[in-house]
Amino acid sequence: MDVVTFGETMVLFHPLTTGPLRFAGQFAKTIGGAESNVAIGLARLGHQASWVSRLGDDEFGLYIRNFIRGEGVDTSHVVFDPGYPTAVFFKERQQGKEPKVYYYRQGSAASRMRPDDIGEDLIAQAKFLHLTGITPALGDTCREAVYQAIDKAKRHGVTVVFDPNVRLKLWTKQEAQTVLFDIAGRCDIVLPGWDEGRLLTGEDSPENIAERLLQNGAKAAVVKLGERGAYFAAPEGREYVPGFPVQEIVDPIGAGDGFAAGFLSGLIRGWPYRDAVRLGNRIGAYALTVAGDVEGYPFWSQVMGEHEEVYR
């Protein structure tokens, strides 16, 4: 197994028209969840990824499991919980703006994830454990699962990669800052967006954000900068890596997870940080061009066969 990740995935409904949801009459159905996004991105790039979660023992839960399994991701450790439902969320499309997101996830099966849902044997066989800051926001048992997963990974020399993925609709800004900064200090590689890095560290520049995360305990930090690319600070050096041009941004959600998948793919292949970050930028650019969280992620053959500019 190259990467193990765990967290909540929901059924996503997005309207076929722009404007307020109250006027939307037709919706398309797909899935969305940061951790499963990364797992799917990795599978399309030719890697072995395992996604762990709890789903409701319902039709939506089956749909999510089947979707993710159909992408070549290992879902054999997913638990179906008959006592709690699978969560859903809606995107509200706005012309020229980032979509608004409405969650219906309180009391979901995933919010009941426990530390023993993520087995030590599974983590031990992986090269990387991927975590996000969404999971600890879901509840006390989810937060404990994150901390214990980090401990399990460290016992077996598994590299822990942490994307803060701040979701202030799930908890307060102060709580997010305190908990996520603490988790970041226990992980090997931290992947914040620029705004997330400023929230966690109180610093403003990408260089200072990265240095503060290293001082906190991380071995490497990569600050995502949108169209500007990314800045990394690692033992092998510090550098800005430019982004890839995109002709038209259709849906920005999922781009950060695409970056994580591409970056991890580069590390799995043994590439230096600069090349791994560059691949992350490229996969993130693909994600921008298609509606939906994962629909734009490319296969490895596409990445190798296309030009520098992303046309689709």
TORLUM-281706 format. One line per field, with one value per residue (C-alpha): residue in one letter; x, y, z. Coordinates in nm, 3 decimals, decimal comma. Each point is the difference from the previous one (the first is absolute). Example, Ala and Ser with C-alpha at 12.3 -4.5 7.8 and 13.67 -1.06 7.14 Angstrom:
REM TORLUM-281706
rest c(a	s)
east c(1,230	0,137)
north c(-0,450	0,344)
up c(0,780	-0,066)
//
This chain:
REM TORLUM-281706
rest c(m	d	v	v	t	f	g	e	t	m	v	l	f	h	p	l	t	t	g	p	l	r	f	a	g	q	f	a	k	t	i	g	g	a	e	s	n	v	a	i	g	l	a	r	l	g	h	q	a	s	w	v	s	r	l	g	d	d	e	f	g	l	y	i	r	n	f	i	r	g	e	g	v	d	t	s	h	v	v	f	d	p	g	y	p	t	a	v	f	f	k	e	r	q	q	g	k	e	p	k	v	y	y	y	r	q	g	s	a	a	s	r	m	r	p	d	d	i	g	e	d	l	i	a	q	a	k	f	l	h	l	t	g	i	t	p	a	l	g	d	t	c	r	e	a	v	y	q	a	i	d	k	a	k	r	h	g	v	t	v	v	f	d	p	n	v	r	l	k	l	w	t	k	q	e	a	q	t	v	l	f	d	i	a	g	r	c	d	i	v	l	p	g	w	d	e	g	r	l	l	t	g	e	d	s	p	e	n	i	a	e	r	l	l	q	n	g	a	k	a	a	v	v	k	l	g	e	r	g	a	y	f	a	a	p	e	g	r	e	y	v	p	g	f	p	v	q	e	i	v	d	p	i	g	a	g	d	g	f	a	a	g	f	l	s	g	l	i	r	g	w	p	y	r	d	a	v	r	l	g	n	r	i	g	a	y	a	l	t	v	a	g	d	v	e	g	y	p	f	w	s	q	v	m	g	e	h	e	e	v	y	r)
east c(0,000	0,138	-0,239	-0,262	-0,248	-0,324	-0,282	-0,357	-0,132	-0,348	-0,245	0,027	-0,293	0,073	-0,267	-0,001	-0,063	0,173	-0,161	-0,158	-0,086	-0,362	-0,043	0,183	-0,224	0,247	0,317	0,283	0,123	0,362	0,225	0,233	0,248	0,359	0,154	-0,179	0,081	0,369	-0,035	-0,178	0,258	0,278	-0,173	-0,034	0,371	0,079	0,041	-0,151	-0,215	-0,230	-0,286	-0,155	-0,324	-0,342	-0,304	-0,367	-0,143	-0,218	-0,022	0,223	0,263	0,000	0,022	0,308	0,175	-0,069	0,111	0,332	0,061	-0,077	0,289	0,242	0,030	0,006	-0,322	0,021	0,035	-0,311	-0,258	-0,374	-0,181	-0,373	-0,054	0,095	-0,053	0,237	0,049	-0,090	0,090	-0,098	0,195	-0,160	0,150	0,066	0,119	0,363	0,021	0,103	-0,302	-0,174	-0,018	-0,284	0,071	-0,249	0,249	-0,077	-0,056	0,137	0,153	0,345	-0,020	-0,001	0,335	0,210	0,374	-0,044	-0,161	0,349	0,205	0,369	0,071	-0,148	0,203	0,317	-0,005	-0,022	0,271	-0,210	-0,289	-0,206	-0,212	-0,208	-0,124	-0,360	-0,006	0,090	-0,278	-0,268	0,000	0,203	0,040	0,107	0,259	0,134	0,016	0,225	0,238	0,020	0,052	0,301	0,141	-0,055	0,175	0,299	0,043	0,048	0,198	-0,289	0,021	-0,298	-0,129	-0,248	-0,222	-0,170	-0,305	-0,158	-0,382	-0,128	-0,359	0,093	0,166	0,117	0,303	0,177	-0,061	0,112	0,318	0,092	-0,074	0,136	0,324	0,052	-0,068	0,228	0,286	-0,034	0,009	0,289	-0,132	-0,262	-0,189	-0,193	-0,156	0,123	-0,308	0,018	0,367	-0,070	-0,274	0,221	0,321	-0,093	0,261	-0,076	0,265	0,031	0,363	-0,087	-0,300	0,220	0,278	-0,248	-0,138	0,354	0,071	-0,319	0,131	-0,071	0,287	-0,135	-0,274	-0,162	-0,214	-0,254	-0,039	-0,271	0,087	0,344	0,093	0,153	0,293	0,180	0,247	0,168	0,340	0,106	-0,078	-0,255	-0,159	-0,303	-0,140	-0,225	-0,352	-0,150	-0,218	-0,368	-0,215	-0,328	-0,068	-0,322	0,007	0,283	-0,111	0,220	0,308	0,181	-0,066	0,121	0,319	0,044	-0,049	0,251	0,254	-0,028	0,031	0,330	0,131	-0,106	0,194	0,308	0,006	0,164	-0,231	0,006	-0,126	-0,257	-0,139	-0,006	-0,206	-0,231	-0,050	-0,079	-0,261	-0,159	-0,030	-0,181	-0,253	-0,097	-0,128	-0,290	-0,305	0,016	0,265	0,177	-0,134	0,292	0,283	0,208	0,145	0,376	-0,008	-0,171	0,256	0,285	-0,166	-0,122	0,168	0,094	-0,320	-0,315	-0,275	-0,284)
north c(0,000	0,340	0,224	-0,052	0,278	0,032	0,248	0,082	-0,015	0,130	-0,018	0,326	0,158	0,293	0,187	0,006	0,376	0,294	0,211	-0,060	-0,359	0,094	0,047	-0,319	-0,277	-0,258	-0,134	-0,230	-0,252	-0,089	-0,027	0,233	-0,047	0,124	-0,332	-0,210	0,270	-0,053	-0,379	0,014	0,243	-0,237	-0,304	0,178	0,079	-0,369	-0,042	-0,227	0,199	-0,108	0,217	-0,071	0,146	-0,067	0,020	-0,036	-0,342	0,164	0,062	0,307	-0,195	-0,275	0,257	0,164	-0,331	-0,127	0,326	0,006	-0,373	0,037	0,246	-0,269	0,111	-0,262	0,036	-0,331	0,174	0,218	-0,060	0,017	0,136	-0,081	0,255	0,320	0,137	0,089	0,377	0,213	0,350	0,245	0,247	0,327	0,114	0,374	0,157	0,105	-0,094	-0,302	-0,224	0,026	-0,329	-0,115	-0,301	-0,250	-0,210	0,042	-0,339	-0,185	-0,346	0,144	0,230	-0,322	-0,124	-0,147	-0,065	-0,376	0,058	0,073	-0,310	0,017	-0,287	0,201	0,311	-0,204	-0,128	0,350	0,241	0,305	0,077	0,291	0,204	0,317	0,252	-0,082	-0,330	0,138	0,258	-0,270	-0,108	-0,117	-0,360	0,117	0,230	-0,283	-0,220	0,257	0,020	-0,375	-0,051	0,233	-0,203	-0,324	0,140	0,118	-0,342	-0,146	0,276	0,107	0,360	0,209	0,267	0,254	0,238	0,241	0,040	0,251	-0,016	0,279	-0,116	-0,300	0,173	0,336	0,178	-0,016	-0,372	-0,072	0,200	-0,169	-0,358	0,014	0,169	-0,271	-0,276	0,168	-0,014	-0,377	-0,061	-0,027	0,207	0,278	0,129	0,318	0,245	0,356	0,107	-0,318	0,059	0,352	-0,130	-0,270	0,196	0,368	0,063	0,162	-0,090	-0,356	-0,008	0,093	-0,235	-0,290	0,086	0,023	-0,345	-0,140	0,158	-0,164	-0,348	-0,073	-0,121	0,170	0,248	0,085	0,314	-0,009	0,335	-0,060	0,125	0,107	-0,362	-0,099	0,065	-0,284	-0,014	-0,338	-0,141	0,010	0,368	0,280	0,112	0,145	-0,234	0,174	-0,117	-0,109	0,226	-0,089	0,150	-0,012	-0,084	-0,200	-0,118	0,074	-0,255	-0,309	0,178	-0,013	-0,372	-0,043	0,178	-0,238	-0,303	0,127	0,098	-0,339	-0,171	0,179	-0,101	-0,363	0,003	0,122	0,342	0,303	0,247	0,251	-0,258	-0,142	0,349	0,071	-0,315	0,109	0,335	-0,179	-0,238	0,291	0,187	-0,293	0,002	0,361	-0,076	-0,235	0,030	-0,235	-0,092	-0,286	0,001	0,204	-0,211	-0,150	-0,346	-0,039	-0,060	0,337	0,180	-0,146	0,060	0,360	0,336	0,241	0,204	-0,166	0,026	-0,199)
up c(0,000	-0,097	0,196	0,271	0,072	0,196	0,037	-0,092	-0,354	-0,077	-0,285	-0,191	-0,182	-0,227	-0,198	-0,376	0,008	0,169	0,271	0,341	0,085	0,063	-0,374	-0,101	-0,126	-0,127	0,159	-0,104	0,258	0,069	0,307	0,187	0,279	0,030	0,098	-0,261	-0,256	0,070	-0,009	-0,338	-0,137	0,106	-0,149	-0,335	0,013	0,038	0,377	0,263	0,244	0,281	0,128	0,340	0,134	0,147	-0,225	0,074	-0,077	-0,263	-0,374	0,014	0,193	-0,261	-0,276	0,154	0,066	-0,349	-0,162	0,185	-0,042	-0,371	-0,026	0,115	0,362	0,276	0,207	0,184	0,338	-0,035	0,276	-0,077	0,307	0,025	0,278	-0,183	-0,352	-0,281	-0,025	-0,301	-0,112	-0,270	-0,212	-0,103	-0,328	-0,038	-0,322	0,032	0,369	0,203	0,070	0,337	0,188	0,227	0,224	0,142	0,191	0,371	0,162	-0,301	0,012	-0,077	0,302	0,208	-0,131	0,279	0,040	-0,046	-0,343	-0,137	0,067	0,078	-0,240	-0,287	0,081	0,048	-0,359	-0,152	-0,108	0,093	0,234	-0,135	0,244	-0,021	0,253	-0,085	0,188	0,346	-0,040	-0,030	0,366	0,297	-0,118	-0,346	0,156	0,214	-0,310	-0,168	0,294	0,040	-0,375	0,016	0,289	-0,190	-0,305	0,199	0,159	-0,346	-0,168	-0,224	-0,124	0,115	-0,239	0,136	-0,197	0,246	-0,230	0,239	0,010	0,226	-0,046	0,216	0,297	0,129	-0,139	0,336	0,045	-0,355	0,044	0,329	-0,101	-0,355	0,100	0,260	-0,254	-0,256	0,248	0,026	-0,376	-0,244	-0,291	0,023	-0,306	0,088	-0,238	0,048	0,201	0,209	0,068	0,119	0,230	0,150	0,042	0,017	-0,270	-0,335	-0,257	-0,135	0,114	0,359	0,007	-0,108	0,246	0,288	-0,087	-0,004	0,338	0,126	-0,084	-0,366	-0,219	-0,313	-0,091	-0,332	-0,019	-0,285	-0,176	-0,258	-0,347	0,129	0,065	0,334	0,230	0,176	0,284	0,047	0,097	-0,367	-0,041	-0,021	-0,324	-0,176	-0,266	-0,258	-0,076	-0,330	-0,216	-0,022	-0,275	0,195	0,364	0,021	0,363	0,247	0,261	-0,004	-0,134	0,335	0,030	-0,357	0,100	0,293	-0,227	-0,253	0,265	0,170	-0,337	-0,057	0,342	-0,052	-0,327	0,186	-0,164	0,165	0,169	-0,284	-0,250	0,243	0,068	-0,373	-0,059	0,283	-0,173	-0,324	0,144	0,187	-0,330	-0,159	0,285	-0,071	-0,347	0,079	0,228	0,299	0,254	-0,180	-0,354	-0,133	0,144	-0,281	-0,053	-0,014	-0,376	-0,047	0,215	-0,200	-0,336	0,022	-0,044	0,275	-0,034	0,128	-0,261	0,152)
//
